[in-house]
């Protein structure tokens, strides 16, 4: 982020621009976040590291992503304070920043900069025009929610078995694989983390009047999977895929282990050995992709959500990807898969097996 911000700040200066604000989709927080919307006590997080390093030509930094509340003045690399702000999330706060600009230099007079986070209250009358607009789209949303998508033969839940599989995760992996096959260099299989799984899809009729037993409504589908993240197809070597599977087990600060299982698409089966040390639990001979053992020296095309690919789900080897191709966004990938299948059968939990059962005390 620092390199990109510095490069474009320099380009702007070459064009005669001296008042520069960086709007950065990265976050941070403070010790005072829960008690003071304008607090800046003990700031921490990526946005503050960025603020300490980004070019002094940048006069203010507006951040997001962590849904935090802070209003800080952080010294730039030249030692001059500049505002670094985040105004919570979902319209709860508004940040008001006032910059005084010298008409001769076109630059901000830092000593005169002020910044304040204001709460958005509900103690004023609603604007009639906006209220009408909101009501219109709220009604359209209800109509969209009630649209039937597909049928269901049994529950799809996030409940994992002892090997880390769940019925919803398996269907999501199949949906990501389905989307990944549509790009120019198509996916050979899919890997899916837990992060896009947000709610269960139950066979029993829900509360919506349009619902019935075994029916998946659009709104139910929307609430079960996705967060507006694209399916991306990338190239990884067999060795990298093996290591990604090894990264499902992680050592915690107290030396105990946590388990972070990945779902695999229906054309993958593998077995792990929990009795082995970390990073030695996956034997490539026991990883079957389209009926063949994982070849450590071969390259594979893998479909996964971008959040997983960039390492944000905690599997660092994924970041070594090559040749990315964007497919459908997660919501639409899931929707299109359900619509094409029409009837979703509860998948068997037999894609992952183990030599030994997990300890009952293992964290998921």
Secondary structure, 3 states (H helix, E strand, C coil): CHHHHHHHHHHHHHCCCCCCEEEECCCCECCCCCCCCCCCCCCECHHHHHHHHCCCCCCEEEECCCCCEEEEEEECCCCCEEEEEEECCCCCEEEEEECCECCCCCCECHHHCEEEEEECCCCCCCCHHHHHHHHHHHHHHHHHHCCEEEEECCCECCCCCCCCCCHHHHHHHHHHHHHHCCCCCCCCEEEECCCCECCCECCCCCCCCCCCCCEEEHHHHHHHECCCCEEEEEEEEHHHHHHHHHCCEEECCCCCEEECCCEECCCEEEEECCCCCCCCCEEEEEEEECCEECCCCCEEEEEEEHHHHCCCCCCHHHHHCEEEEEEEEHHHHHHHHHHHHCEECCCCCCCEEECCCCCCCCEC
